[in-house]
């Protein structure tokens, strides 16, 4: 099975313009993500998908492979599809790796890839929620599953609702799951979902995966208990990442 790893790396960002090029102790954010992906044993090839020539040239300069894509894509999923179409080889699946997670664990990529077969349409990682703060945070997408461990629904609200139990005790009564932002798409399904219009539930929750569910596509979930890597959304997050690297990284 051939799997293409795609790292969407958009230049424009409301909170952090030029984030993929931000310096993390001598290496850019995008290079660190690329290096982590390169440690995966399951990805056949890795490409940075960007809308900006400076990022493209930077990736090529450090020895990576890059793809120039349209600046008008509404999501990383659309950027993944254009990148897939630019490849000379064919791939069975595409894995979308977030471009702002410089410490992503390659074992988590391999875990998701190991779950894929030709019956899989879409797949993603989930994790049990262990704190009330996580459960109630609107920045955390929660997910409920069917008996086949496929996603029934994603929400920024805590789901399911536990009737007749104080909210602070919900975790004692029900297992809750959070969504982790790593996706795998079967190549033909990736093409199909990028043709779909924005759906009502997606518009309400601002979660693109709801568009896929609303249109009948199946999202397999794979549970992990590993710690999630640090996501860099803001310049403040970048400073935290630098501090982390100063503690753990040894010189080459």
Secondary structure, DSSP 4 states (H G I P E B T S, - for coil): --EEEEEEE-S--SSSTTGGG-EETTEEHHHHHHHHHHT-SS-SEEEEEES-HHHHHHHHHTT--EEE--TT-SSHHHHHHHHHHH-SS--SEEEEE-TT-TT--HHHHHHHHHT--TT-SEEEEEEE---HHHHH-TTSPEEEE-TTSBEEEEESS-SS--TTS-GGGGGGTS--EEEEEEEEEEHHHHHHHTTSPPPHHHHHHT-THHHHHHTT--EEEEE--SPPPPP--SHHHHHHHHHHHHHH----
